Amino acid sequence: MAASDDAAIEPVDALRRIAFLLERSRAGTYRVQAFRKAADTVLATSRADLDRHAAEGSLQSLPGIGKATEAVVREALAGEQPAYLTSLEEKTSGPLVEGGEEYAAQLRGDCHCHSDWSDGGSPIPEMVATAMELGREYLVLTDHSPRLRVANGLSAERLTQQLKIVDTIDRHVEDFRLLRGIEVDILDDGSLDQSEDMLGRLQVRVASVHSKLAMSKDAMTRRMIGAVRNPRTNILGHCTGRLVEGDRGKRKQSTFDAKAVFEACAEHDVAVEINSRPERRDPPDELIALAMEAGCLFSIDSDAHAPGQLDFLVYGAERAQRLGVPLERIVTTWEVDRLLDWASG
């Protein structure tokens, strides 16, 4: 999302920019949602009504407008740069990580993100708008599959509804592609948590383990290789399942025969995801090196659950550049037509 300057800014743009900066800096969800909800209210309210409420001092009577968001709206209506936005720009708009600039500049798209249809925090159009503002050429919407109930996974019926929306948005945006995707759960036996028919209607499929992460090494290896061998699988998501920091605490990585899994990925043309979420940093560096040795493709993905998190790609780019992952083996540096040809192959 483009940075603001000292020129006048529309109230809705100021609120969106604040929410974006809070998300990319991993601020609390409650703070972010206050600005997202205020932006929705401002977008649904005429400029005349906003001006009238500002003049009467009654902006807080509007749904979702509180003390902090009222100040932002009032200052933007007056043609001023909101003070809170200025402060955030100074504190949080700089680079998220040192290094990786060369690789970040080569990333054309993102194959893993979530909307409020599953466990993301924002509607699909907001995710698309932010991806476009960040200069992406394409975004794959990959909400969760049905058995991941804790993440409001999509049944076949809900996914069918979502695909209609995705296709409609894709037809109406210019110089950008929104692609039909899924983060499909890898079940205990290595099968995928969605019907063959539905998987066939998608363009990119990320397959990930989300349950029983502590199962035995042999069982986990069989489980992951089973998913990799499925012709519908394109990307193996956050393969170890580890958490290294963050609000959810730490979680040890799953144990599996990484050499065997990555060799299967190389054989079946499945990309290994470099998950850019800072609390995941998955796979660990030594496993990325092992996957390179096996000849794997890679996909640098944000796994964004909010618009500001789409900027997390820079974390993955830094790791890939530092570890020497060949650019030509990173599918998210490919043009969209090449990506789609590969994913459908």
N, C-alpha and C positions, 0 to 999 in steps of 0.2 A: 504494500500500500504506500503510495507516494507520501513523502513527508510534507507537512504543512510549512508555510512560510509566514511572514508577518502580514501578508495581504489578508483581506476580508475572507472569511470562510463561512459557508452555510452551516447552520446549527446541526443538521443531520450529519454533515461531513465531519464536523468537530467531534461529535459523539462517537461516530464510527472509528475515527482515528484514535481517540482515547482508548476505546475498547481493544482495538488492534494492538496498540502499544502495551496495554496491560496484559493481553494474552501472550504476546511474544516474550514478555519478561516473566511469565508464569505467576502472575498475580492471582489472588484468590478468586474463585468462580463468582462469589457473591458480588464483589466489586465490579467485575466485568459485566455481569448480567444487568446491573443497575444502569450502565451506559447503553447496553444493547436494547433494553426495554425502553429507555428514554428515546433512543433513536427511532424505534418503531412508532412511538407516540408522535414524535415530531413529523415523521414522514406521513402520518395519517391526518395531520392537522394542517389546515390552510395557513399560509403566511399571515393573512389578515388576522386570523384568530390568535396566532402566536404573538403577533405584535400587540393585539388588544390585551391578552393576558399579561404580557410583559409590562405594559403601561399601567395596568391595574394591580400589579404585584401578585397575580394569582396563578402563575405558571405551575405552582405545586398542586393546584387543583386538578391538573391533567393526570391521567393514569401513568404511573411509572416515573413521574418527575419528582425528584427529591431535592434536598438542599444543594448538593454538589452539582447535580445535572441542571438544576435551575440556573445556577451561576454560569455554566457553560453556554446554555441556550441564550440567556439574557445578554451576555457579552458578545456572542456571535451575531445576534440580532442587531446589536448596536454597531456592528462593523468592526469590532475589536477582536484580536486574537485572544481566545479564552486563556486566562492565567494558568489554569490547571493543565491545559494542553501544552502551553509553552514550557512549563516545568517538566512535564513528562518527556517532551522532545529532548530536553537537555539531559535528562537522566537515563533515558532508555532507548533512544533511537539509534545509538551507535551499533557497531558490529556486535553480533552475539558471540562470536568466537574469533580468535586470531588465526589466520591461515585459511587455506582452502578457496581463496578467491578465484583462482583459475578454474577450478572444477565447478564452483557454484555458477560461474558465468556460462558454463557449457550445459547446464541443466535446462532442458526444455519443458519438462513436465513432472508430474507427481502421480504415482500409481497407488497411493494408499491414503485415503482420508475419510472422515466420518461426518455425517450431518445429524440434525435432530431427529431423523428418522430412526436412528439407533441410539448410540450413547454420545453423540456430538452435541454441541451447544447451540448451533445456529442452523437456519434454514439453508437449503441447497443454493438458492440464488446468492446469498451472502458469501458462501464459500467460493462460488464462481467469480463473483465480483472482486473479491480479494485476490484470488489467484491471477486474475487478469491484471490487477493493479501491480502485482509483484512481477509481471512480465512473463508469466508462464504461458506456454502455447497450448497445453492441455492439462486436464485434471481427471483422474479416474475416481469416481465415487464408489467407495467400498464399505458400505454399511454392513453390519454383522449378520450372520446367518441365524436361523430360528432357535437352535438349541442353546445359544448363548443368551439366556433369558435375562440375566443380570444386566446385559447391555441392550435390552429391548431388540433382540435380533429379529430380522424380517422373515416372516413366513413367505411362502411362494406367492400368496395373494397380495401381501403388502409389497413385496418386491415387484410384482407385476404392475402395481399402481405407480411405484416409484419410477420404473423404467419409462412409463409414458411421460412423466414430468421431465426426466433426463433428456429424452428425445426432443421434447418441445423446447427446452432451454437450448439444446445443442443446435437446433434449427434456427434459432433467433439471435444467437450471438455471432459476431463477426470476428474473424482472425483468432478464433479460439475453439477448442473442442472439449466438450464435457462427455466423458466416456462411461459406458455402462459397466459397472464392476461389482465386486463383492469381496469382503474378507470372510472367507468360508472357513468354518471350524473344521479342523482335522479330528475326526472321531477316534475312539480308542483303537479301532481296528484298521485305521489308515484311510477309511472312506471319507468322503466329503459331505458336509452337512447341508446339502441342497440337491434337488432332483437333477438328473441328467438333462432334462428338458430345460429347466431354468438356467443351469450352467451354460447350456448351449446358446442361450439368448444374450449372454454377456460378452463383453469384448476383452476384459482383463480380469483375471481371478487371482487373488492373493490367498494362499492357504496357510493357516496358522494354527498352532496348538494353544488352547486357552485353559484346558482342564487337565487334572491329574499330571501336573508338571513334574511331580516327583516319582513317577513310575520308573521301573527298573530300566537300566541302560539298554538291554536287549529289546525289551518291549517298546521303548520309545524309538529306538532305531527302526524297528519294523514298522511302527506307526508312521514315522516321517517318510520313510522310503515308499510305503504304500501310497501316500498322498502325492509324492513327487512323481511316481509312475503313472498317476492318473493323467490321461491326455488333456484334461481340462485345466490342470494346474499350470499357471504361468510363473508365479513368484512364491517362494517360500518365505513367509513373513516371520519377523523377529524370532529366529529359530531357537534360541536358548530360553526365551521367556523370562530372562533375568530382569530384576530391578536393582539399580545401583544407588538411587537417591530418590527424593521426592516425598510427597504427602502420603503415598501408599506404603512407604517404608521400603526396606530392601528385601529382595528375594533371590535365593540362589538359582543359578542356571540349571536347566535340565541336563541330565547326563545321557549321551548317545554317542554312537560311533560316528564322529563328525566326518572322518575321511570317507566312510561308506556313503553317508548321506550326500556329501558334496559330489562324490563321484556319480551318484545317481542323478543329481541335479544337472551335471555336465552332460551325462548321457541322454537325458530327456529334455534338454534345452530349457530347464527351469532356472530362473534367476534367483540368486540369494539376495534377500533384502538387506540393505544397510539401513536399519531403522534409525531415523535421526532424532527421535525423542531423547532429550538429555537424560531422562531417568532410566532409559533402556540401554542406549549405546550397544545395540545388539546387531550382529554378533560381536563378541570381544575381538580385539585386534588380532590375537593369534589364530582365531578361527577364520577371519577374513583372509589372512595369509594362507591358511590351509585351503580355503575355497579358491583362491587365485591359483594355487599350485594344481588343483584338480581341474582347472580350466573353466570354471564357472562364469556365467554372466552375473551381473549385479543390478540391483535396482535401488537407487538412493531415494527414499520416500520419507515424507514428513510424519505419517500416521497422525495427521492433525485431527483434533477433536473440536477445534475452534478456529475461526479465520486467522487470528494472529499467529497460530501455531504452524500455519503453512510456511512461515519463514524459517521454521526449524531445519529446512533442507540444508542450510549452511553448516549445521553440525555434522551431517553426514558427508557433505562435500569436503570438509576439513579432514575427516578421518580417511576418506578414500584417497585424497591427494597425498596426505602424509604417508600412507601405507603403499602408495604406488599402484593403486588399482588402474589398469589401463582404461583410458576414457572410452575407447571403442567397445569395451565390454560392459559399459554401464547403459542399460536400456533407456533410462530416463534422460540421456543425452541425445537419443535418437529422435528424428522427426516422427510425427504422429503416424504417418502412413507406414513407415518401417516398423514402428512399434506394433501396429495392428496386424500387419502381415506376420510378424513373429508370433504374436499372441494367438493367432488363429491357425497356426501351422500344426 
